[in-house]
Amino acid sequence: MFPRDFAWGAGTAAYQIEGGWQADGKGPSIWDAFCHENGRVFGEQNGDVACNSYELWEKDLECIQRLGVTHYRLSLSWARLLPDGTTRHVNQTGVQYYNKVIDDLLACDVSPMVTLYHFDLPQTLQDQGGWKSPGIATLFDSYAKFCFQTFGDRVKLWITINEPHVCAKLGHEDGIHAPGLKEKGTAAYLVGHNMLRAHAMAWHSYNSVYRPQQKGAVSLALNSDWFEPSDQHCNEDIAAAERDLAFTLGWFAWPVFVTGDYPEVMRTAIDARSAKLRYNGASRLPSFSSDDPAILGTADFFALNYYTSRKVKPGGGCGETLCIKSDRDAEEVLDSSWPICGVSWLAVVPYGLRKLLKYIKDTFNNPEVYITENGFSQVGQLQMEDVQRCEFYKDTIMEVAKAIHQDGVNVRGYFAWSLMDNFEWADGFSVRFGLFHVDFSDAKLRRTIYRSGREYSKIIAKYKSGQPK
Ligand code: PNW
């Protein structure tokens, strides 16, 4: 059983589905630039067209209705709305596009959950330093206020930033996401810091200016695996798993939900490593100052993106250089009993979600939780009868039910990732997360429901009213 008003959803992100990368005055984003450089993305692919949702939105809406979801999570392209990133110039065609999407959803009785930032910074802002520059927080706040002002009469669930951890680490430390920087051990901490400052400014703007009228809720979406000790009786492994959680989820959740500052274990580990390598200068992990917006309390719910789990023991660093992995000192391994689906990083571990939800309840003061992403990928030989993915969704949703009823976690919604196959970042179109198949070789980009889409729609129909039918 699920609560009567439980949100059943599916998600997408602008760059992954929209295409129309230069249509009607849209400005370039860092993902446009990144994909257009050789050697960045699988098969030199890009999101220039993707699912062409910019022109085929009605087809997406048909998929959404076929699933019978109560909610749809989408993201706005900052550079489609504000081509140079600032409110000096508004692209009205972009505003019209999202107005239509939102209005059509509401007309079909589907509530939008809107993400302001899902990896696609306007390139002009990157040219001014991007997320490494402290001034980005004010620019993001202006963009956020513009969106609240323009769409907030109809949008009641907002995500400011999707996965700051991924943006910071994959984009600025590992260099496998845009903007492709590999400034190890420093840039990611700075980027994460500015993302928290930006998020907090936007939350405060909403709280004081828009909430009284609009009465919505704002959070940021945090990704985390479930980490457990390799050997549950080994104290070093237990400590390593705790460090890994602190460096992944705690990095952003501690400031917002617990103390207004980073987890102590994170700062201690980073500073100890700096000392060991005789790194000069201030802590590589920035500090919040009295000029910064208060970070604590700037989330109205907990938004979690969960995909997989890891076994952890100390180790896994990068030798005598600076890097996050060495700071973290937590080597992540897969349990051989966990099946791998599609991409190599995605071990199927439904029970890990239940454990993580319980951890969130206990650590972050029993917040309302939305699972804003969870999904299963296909790689290689296409299977329309994707029975493994069906099992995955059934098993995972069962774990969510256990978290609610047996552990008392206040889970308010579940969003499958993703509505349809799309541009899977560095993996291009080779990795398919959709509940609908998209034929990228077809000029019309035909969407066809997978078996898992049919199964998910049955689950929703069964539980939507609260009582299983
Ligand atoms: C999330 N990794 O990103 C994103 O929010 C989605 O846009 C994406 O499609 C989905 O997960 C599936 O990958 C991630 O390499 C991207 O560990 C990469 C990783 C994790 C999450």
Residues whose N, C-alpha, C, O or C-beta is under 5 A from the ligand:
A	BS01	PNW	A13
